[in-house]
Amino acid sequence: MPKAEFGTPKYLSNRMKSKGLQKLKFYCQACEKQCRDENGFKCHMMSESHQRQMLLVAQNPGKFISSYTEEFKRNFIRLLSRSHGTKRVLANRVYMDYIAQRDHVHMNATKWNTLSEFCKEMGRAGIFRVDETERGLHIAWVDNSPKTLAKQAAIQKMERAAKDDEEREKELLEEQVQKASKIAEEKGLELERKATELKREGEQPIKLNLFMKPTTRTESPLSSHNGTKMMLGGFKRRKVM
């Protein structure tokens, strides 16, 4: 059956039908051709172009599988790093975004049979961080680019410098505390030397002697002057009599 000419209604109808995702089982990875239905896929399998391509693949199948494997890996990692960065995300979610691209490499053309097998191998290689939960397999991209590694090294250097400064400050503080404690101990010993203690000789009771000094009466000048006046007054009275 001849192909529809460009610009004809049949051609436009075929183009509209070819838009969007088609079934995986109707896709030929060797020829990179997507068929719309089973009949179209059978026709493609019997075509001369497909037969020639399959002869080339049969000559060196490992080469083609290796090429598709590397392309799938490269495109998947690029999508994960650009869309999600280093965030943790469901592996199936990333895969659905990947197969939404019409020109993507199908997994059945690679060496991996399942998505879990691919993710676990990337985890062993240190490209992904992989953990499995009840919801499914989660992955996170590990950024090993030179720029990121240099940035991480600078951050670690700053953290080590800050830690060294903190340790030095701690050592200085401990040294000051030790010096202060030593000075306090020395002062305490001096006070103990100066202090006097009450000592007892044997078991004899302690005796206290209390002495009171005798007090002497002193006449004030005013009282002696009054006494003199009284004596003179008595003498004058005798003389008059």
Secondary structure, DSSP 4 states (H G I P E B T S, - for coil): -PPPPTTSHHHHHHHHHHSS---GGGEETTTTEE-SSHHHHHHHHTSHHHHHHHHHHHH-HHHHHHHHHHHHHHHHHHHHHHHHTT--EEHHHHHHHHHTSTTPPPGGGSS-SSHHHHHHHHHHTTSEEEEE-SS-EEEEE----HHHHHHHHHHHHHHHHHHHHHHHHHHHHHHHHHHHHHHHHHHHHHHHHHS------TTPPP------PPP-----HHHHHHHHHHHHHHHHHHHH-
